[in-house]
Every structure is written in structure tokens, then in C-alpha cells.
Amino acid sequence: MRWGTWTIGWLAAAALLGAVVISPARSQTTALEDFSGTWRLDGRRQVDRMDDAIDRVVDQMNLFIREIARGEIHGRLNPEERVVIRVEDEQHVRLGYDAWGPQRLRLGAPAVALRGPDGNDIRMSLRFDRGRLIARQDAGEGRRTNVFSVSADGRRLTMAARIGAPQLPADIRYRLTYRR
């Protein structure tokens, strides 16, 4: 009888442990559908970190052009207050920032020509890889990659931005977080 109770106890513990182990594994695997929604910037404090990232790169520039470049870059790079992601199906996603309406993109397809958020021509591609949505933009004079990830609870979206241009001594890198 004692052995039978022990076995039942182990089976119950294993079932409970299995539920605990399986549940976090699922939450760590982000599905494409988890990205769908309208996301709003989570606090203005992040803008300071973005400004710091710009300043770190500008501080590496020639002393004579540094302040001109700083003003120019700060004037052009503004944080996206709103990110809109609409998953249409497993191959098509609409992505937009602020007033730039969601653009329909095919996941994994070659870059397509679009008019960018600033009105300039860009080439853009989008792919889904290991639970992250990766948007690449090439504007000729520069490039940008935004890597989106969703928190395990599905409440926060993080955008890791990397911006590069031939005139910059290094890429500008920063992160912004958003809430639904």
C-alpha cells in the first residue's frame, strides 16, 4: 500500500511538474499572431536612451562637424510613438509607424519599393525568425533594421533599432518598448 501511495504521489508530482515545464516553454515561443495589435510607446524616459545612443555615435565624429551632425540626426530620428502590426495570414503582415499607414509585406520575400515614413523611396523587407519579426529598410543613403519581440505575457513589444549610414562612424543602436 505504501508503494502504491508513493507511486501515485510521484505521478501527480510529475504531472504537475510537466504542466509547469510545458507552460513556460510555450510562452517563450512567440507566435506570429502575438505581434498583432496597436502598440504605444511605453514612457518618454526611453527617448533619453535613444538620444544617448545618437550622441555616442556622433561623439566619434570629427570635431568640426560633430555639432552639425548631432542636430541633423536628432532632427531626423524621432521615436515611433505608435507601431501597428496586423498579421493577415502566415505569409502576410501589415506594418506601420505613427502616421505611416501599415504597409502590406510578404514574410521572407525580397525587399519591395515603398514610400517611407519620411516620404523618401525605400526598399523594405520583413521576415519572422525565431519568434522575432525583423523589418529591414534600405534608403540608399542609409539602412535601418528593426527587430521586434513580444514579452512572454504578450503585453510588451520591444523594438531594437539599428541605423547605419556611410557617413556614420558606427551604427546607432537603441531599444524602445511599447504596450498594447
N, C-alpha and C positions, 0 to 999 in steps of 0.2 A: 504494500500500500504506500509505503514511504517513497519507493522508487517511482511509482506512478504519479504521485503528487509532485515530485521533483521534476519529472519529465514534462508534466503539464505546465509547471512554472517556467521551465526553460522555453517551451514552445510559445507561451504567452509573452515572455520577455523577448524572444526572437521576433515575434510578430510585431511587437511594439517598436523594437529597435529597427526592424525593417521599414516600418512606416516613417520613423524619424529619419532614417538614412535616405530613403527614396524621396521623401518630400523636399529636402533641401536640394537634392540633385536636380530635380525638375525646375525649381525656382532659379537655379544657376544657369540653366539652359534657356536663353531668351529666344522666344519665338518671334518671327517676323511681325505677327499680329500685335505683339506687345508694344510696338512703336507707334501704332495708330493713335492719333489724338492731336489736340492743340496744346502745345507746351508753352508756358510763360516763364520768362527769366525769374529765377528764384533769388531775389535780393540784389541790390545795387552794389554791395560790397565786392562782388566778383569783378565789376568793372575796374576797380583798382588793381586787381591782379592782372587783368588784360593790359591795362596801361603800363604796369611794371614790366610785362613781357615785351611790350613795344620798346620801352626805354632801355632794357637790357641789350637789345639788338642795336638800337640807334647809338648807344654809348660806345659801340665798337667801330663806329664810322669816323671818317676824317673830321677833325675838329672844326674845320671851316664850313662843312655842310651839315654838321650834326643837328643844329637847332632848326634849320630849314626843313630837313628830313623829318625831324620829330613832329613839327607842326603839320606837315603834309600827311604823314602816316596817321597821326591821331585824328586828323580831319576826315580821312577816308575810311578808317576802321572803326566802326561803331558796333557795339554788341547787338546781336539779334535779340530783340525783346520777345519775339514770338517765333516758334518753329511749328509748322504744320506738317504732319506726316499722315498720309492716307494710304493704307495698304489696300489695293484693289483686288489683287489675287496674288498667287505665289510668284508671279513674274513681273508685276507692275506696281509701282509705288509713286505717289504724288508727294513732292517735297517742296516746301515754300518757307520763306523767311519774311517776317513783318508784312509789308505791303506787296512783296513779290509773290504773286499767286502760285499755288502749288503746281509745279511742273511735272508732267507725267513722264516717268522714266522706266525703262525696262531693265530689270536687275541683270547684271553681268554683261550687258550689251556694250558695244563700243560707244565712245562719247558722241553725244549729239550736239548740234549747234543750237544755241538758245540766246536770247537776250537776257543778260544777267540782271541782278537786283539794282545795279547802278546804271543800267541802260546800255552797257557795252556788250559786244558779242563775246560769248564764252563757249567752250566745249565742256560738256558735263557728262559724267557717268556715275552710276550708282550700283553698289553690289552689297550683298548680305554675306557676311563671313564670320563664322564662329560666334554668333549671337550679337554681332555688331553690324550697323548699317554704315557704309563708307561712301561718302559723296566726294567726288573729285571734280574740280573746276580748273580749267586752263584758259587764261585770258590773253595769252600771247606775252604780255609784259609781266605776267606773274601767274602763280598757281596757288590753289588752296585745296586742302583736304580736311574735311570734317568727318570725324569718327564718332558716331552716336552709339551710346549704350544705355540700357534701361536698368534701373536698380532692381534687386531681387523682389521687392514688394510692388514694383510696377508704378510707383508714384513719382520717381525722378528720372529725368533724361539728362545724360551728361553729353556735352559736345566738346570733344577735344579737337581744337583747330590748329592747323599747321599752315602757315602762309609763307611763301617764298617768292623771291624775285631776283633777277641777276644783279640789281643794284644793292641788294641787302647783303651784309657780311655773313648773316646766318638766318635761319628760318625763325619766324615769330611763332611761338607756341603758347597756347593758353587753353584753359578749360572753363566752360560755363555750365551751370546746372539749371534745369528747368523743372517746373511742376505742371501737372495737368490742370 
